[in-house]
Amino acid sequence: MSERERVDIASTETSHVVCCLCGVSRLKRMRGVGGWTPWMCWEEGCFGRTMAWAIRRSVTDRRGRETGERVWVFAPVAKQVVFLERARALRRAWAGAHPGSAERPATRILYGGSAGASKSHGLRHALYRECLSHRDLTCLMLRRTYKQLKDTHLRQMVREQHRIGAQFVASEMEMRFPATGAVIVAGHCESDADAEQYLSTDYDRIVFDELVTFNAEPAQEIMSRARTPMTKESVWADGGAQVWAGSNPGGRGAAWVKEFFVDREVDREKYPGYLAELYDFVPANLDDNPYLDPGYRRSLMQLSTVRQRQLLDGDWNAFAGQFFDFQATRAGAPWHVADVGVTASTLSNLRVGLALDWGNSSPGCVLFGCALPDGHVHIFDEYKFQRQSAKEVAEAVRARCEAWKLTRVPSCACDPSLLPAKTGERGEWIGQTLIRHGLPVMRVSNERVSGWQRVHEALAVDAGTGTPWLTVHPRCRYLARTVPLMVQADTNPEDVDSNSDDHACDALRYLLMGGLRPAMARAILPPVEPYSLAWYRQRFRTQPRGVLA
């Protein structure tokens, strides 16, 4: 009788967790059966998908002879099955798209979200299964510090070595698999310089546990060592090398991890070779883990609001000291980042404004905004530049305005330092060069606290419509990527840390200070008789007016 058939007649207990593979059945496990039994979905399709990644070992007697009985060592929970299937599909997709190619870059996948989703345990046992399935597999498992590595993995490896038919060599911090010749090297990277010790070896699988604790540059260096030679036929046939990572939101590296894996939208000037198709992300939450202590959720609810969003909700947009409450989506629907239907043909009846934050060594940014008929403000385009002259920037902005079929280049709000404070000063300022080449810049207040208050107000919710006062089109990637990353300055909680990539946010501040602000207090007009003088006056005040009006 199969294991799946036995569950129908054995005494079972049912979990509160619903299988995410079928979305219908609750997880069950057998009682009264020898050895440990896992929580599983016993629907035929889900059972088969889980068994494809499970580890079971034969029981031997004192003389080393097999008794015919098999015991469970590991069975992934349903969300771990999703992660492992997506990981395999990701690496095979690249191989399938480039058949016969000797170049097979390592794909990279993140399993992350809420705390308590069994990331560390699942990643370690998934590596065990890979080592039992492929000959001569070379793996690297990393934690940020040695203490974290010891507490999370090394102690467990000592206990688990005999159950999986492996040998743990403490002096080398290696788990060796005699049957296949595979090896897992355990390591840590407490300083950026420690990354150098892993750069001289190629690995078939590299695993980062709590990736957000690593800085971007050393982590990327280590990831580049995920390479599989063609001589390892089984690994090559399975798609080649791969990087796995597990992490919760928050931490020193949360921003770059979110950009690379979650948003898959990075700074192209800094990472020109980034390929989004090599990256993937599988979210996890508390309800994916049926083994979790029921009191764990209550303990997380004692944390601060930001940490609850990170560890309880798995929210990658929550940062400690986060300055703006900016959300790309809410409940899966567009929120601040949305296409509201602004086109070149509709702009002729809307008030349009520009704003510029100048940059040369650092990036500069021009934002294109408009006031909508309902009083909301929409950022419909952006132009990011670096190491360009004022003439080149002005010409590029004019070309954008022509593409949007604007009859003239709108006034562009900018920092007052781009224009002279007094007339008659010698030399041509940057703002004067911009004006001479057709970009009419104007000085606006650079008072930071007042400016950021305007941004906070614009990001708030319109009680009348239940939507934000300010929205950003998805094509404005630089603005949408950097606004959520802004944090408070150490010396002034009312100001943004000026050491961050705040150039698009500064342009937004200038735009709002320049007068293109949401109509946050709508006048309630009294009813009037149609076609009376008061009716015509009210209509004149409220209806959009064309250029000739």
Number of C-alpha atoms within 10 A of each C-alpha: 5 6 10 15 11 12 16 11 9 13 12 13 11 16 17 12 20 20 23 19 19 13 8 11 19 18 22 22 19 21 14 10 12 10 11 14 17 18 22 27 28 21 16 10 11 18 16 14 17 20 15 12 19 18 18 17 14 13 14 13 8 6 6 8 10 12 10 8 11 14 15 15 17 22 22 27 25 25 22 24 23 18 24 20 14 16 25 16 15 21 25 19 15 18 21 12 9 12 10 9 9 10 14 21 18 25 26 26 26 26 28 25 27 25 22 21 28 23 22 20 14 21 23 18 21 21 21 24 17 17 25 22 15 17 19 19 24 23 26 24 22 22 23 20 15 16 13 15 18 17 10 16 19 21 12 13 23 15 10 17 17 11 14 18 14 22 17 20 14 12 6 10 15 20 24 21 22 14 13 15 14 21 24 23 17 21 24 20 21 15 12 13 9 13 18 12 11 17 15 9 12 20 26 22 27 28 25 26 27 23 26 24 22 26 19 18 12 17 18 12 14 22 24 16 21 25 22 24 16 14 8 15 13 15 21 19 11 14 23 27 26 26 26 23 24 25 26 28 29 25 17 15 17 24 21 20 24 21 16 23 21 18 16 18 17 20 14 9 10 8 9 9 8 15 13 15 12 19 21 21 22 19 20 25 19 21 18 21 22 22 15 14 10 10 8 13 17 11 10 15 14 10 13 11 12 18 20 19 22 23 25 25 18 23 19 23 21 26 23 14 15 17 21 20 14 22 16 18 13 9 6 7 10 15 18 24 24 19 16 13 9 15 11 13 10 11 16 17 15 17 17 22 21 29 31 27 24 26 16 12 10 11 18 22 24 26 26 24 26 22 21 21 14 11 17 20 25 25 28 22 20 25 17 20 20 15 13 14 14 21 16 14 23 21 15 15 20 19 13 17 17 14 10 16 15 16 10 11 19 18 16 24 29 28 22 15 14 19 18 17 10 6 7 7 9 7 8 11 15 18 23 19 19 20 18 13 16 16 25 18 25 19 19 20 15 16 12 15 13 15 20 23 16 19 21 16 16 21 21 18 14 19 10 6 9 9 16 20 23 27 24 23 20 18 15 19 17 20 26 21 19 19 22 21 21 24 21 18 16 11 9 10 13 15 19 24 17 13 9 13 16 22 24 28 23 28 27 30 29 31 29 24 24 21 11 22 21 24 17 15 8 9 7 6 8 6 9 12 9 9 10 10 11 13 13 13 11 15 12 11 9 10 10 15 13 10 9 4 5
